[in-house]
């Protein structure tokens, strides 16, 4: 694999991961609104609540699987030194 091809693959994987995170944020916003609607319904049953949370959990599991898969694909294309350089800023931001 050429260096140019490897870099393009890494960039594509990173963009895909960013899109997954953005989709999760939108999904959580929608779920929050759905939960407010469910909670405001006096007649909502335990079954309806359980269904809502089961669906929410299923979406979380699918997101987690996709993100972990993307992370492993990116890791397989990068050296440890490259990985450390790419994520140095993220580590700094999360340590504040």
C-alpha positions as CSV (number, residue, x, y, z in Angstrom):
1,X,0.0,0.0,0.0
2,X,1.4,3.4,-0.9
3,X,1.8,6.1,1.7
4,X,-0.7,8.3,-0.1
5,X,-3.3,5.6,-0.1
6,X,-2.7,4.8,3.6
7,X,-3.1,8.5,4.6
8,X,-6.3,8.8,2.5
9,X,-7.7,5.7,4.3
10,X,-6.9,7.2,7.7
11,X,-8.5,10.4,6.8
12,X,-11.6,8.6,5.5
13,X,-11.9,6.6,8.7
14,X,-11.5,9.7,10.8
15,X,-14.3,11.5,8.9
16,X,-16.5,8.5,9.3
17,X,-15.9,8.4,13.0
18,X,-16.7,12.1,13.2
19,X,-19.9,11.5,11.3
20,X,-20.8,8.7,13.7
21,X,-20.3,11.0,16.7
22,X,-22.4,13.8,15.1
23,X,-25.2,11.2,14.4
24,X,-25.0,10.1,18.0
25,X,-25.4,13.6,19.3
26,X,-28.5,14.1,17.1
27,X,-29.8,10.7,18.2
28,X,-29.4,11.6,21.8
29,X,-31.2,14.9,21.3
30,X,-34.1,13.1,19.7
31,X,-34.1,10.5,22.4
32,X,-34.2,13.2,25.1
33,X,-37.3,14.8,23.5
34,X,-38.9,11.3,23.2
35,X,-38.2,10.7,26.9
36,X,-39.8,14.0,27.9
37,X,-42.8,13.1,25.8
38,X,-43.0,9.6,27.4
39,X,-42.6,10.9,30.9
40,X,-45.3,13.6,30.4
41,X,-47.8,10.9,29.3
42,X,-49.6,10.0,32.5
43,X,-50.9,6.8,30.9
44,X,-47.5,5.6,29.7
45,X,-46.9,2.0,30.8
46,X,-43.9,0.2,32.1
47,X,-43.8,-1.7,28.8
48,X,-43.6,1.5,26.8
49,X,-40.8,2.8,29.0
50,X,-38.9,-0.5,28.7
51,X,-39.3,-0.5,25.0
52,X,-38.0,3.1,24.8
53,X,-34.9,2.2,26.9
54,X,-34.3,-1.1,25.0
55,X,-34.3,0.8,21.7
56,X,-32.0,3.5,23.1
57,X,-29.6,0.8,24.5
58,X,-29.6,-1.0,21.1
59,X,-28.6,2.3,19.3
60,X,-25.8,2.8,21.9
61,X,-24.5,-0.7,21.3
62,X,-24.5,-0.3,17.5
63,X,-22.7,3.0,17.9
64,X,-20.1,1.5,20.2
65,X,-19.5,-1.4,17.7
66,X,-19.0,1.0,14.8
67,X,-16.7,3.3,16.7
68,X,-14.6,0.5,18.0
69,X,-14.4,-1.0,14.5
70,X,-13.3,2.3,13.1
71,X,-10.7,2.8,15.8
72,X,-9.2,-0.6,15.1
73,X,-9.1,0.0,11.4
74,X,-7.3,3.3,12.0
75,X,-4.9,1.7,14.4
76,X,-4.0,-1.0,11.9
77,X,-3.0,1.7,9.4
78,X,-0.9,3.8,11.9
79,X,2.3,3.3,13.8
80,X,2.2,3.9,17.6
81,X,4.2,7.1,17.1
82,X,1.7,8.4,14.5
83,X,-1.2,7.5,16.8
84,X,0.4,9.4,19.7
85,X,1.0,12.4,17.6
86,X,-2.6,12.4,16.2
87,X,-4.2,12.1,19.6
88,X,-1.8,14.3,21.6
89,X,-4.2,17.3,21.3
90,X,-7.2,15.2,22.4
91,X,-5.3,14.0,25.4
92,X,-4.4,17.6,26.3
93,X,-8.0,18.8,26.0
94,X,-9.4,16.0,28.1
95,X,-6.9,16.5,30.9
96,X,-8.1,20.0,31.6
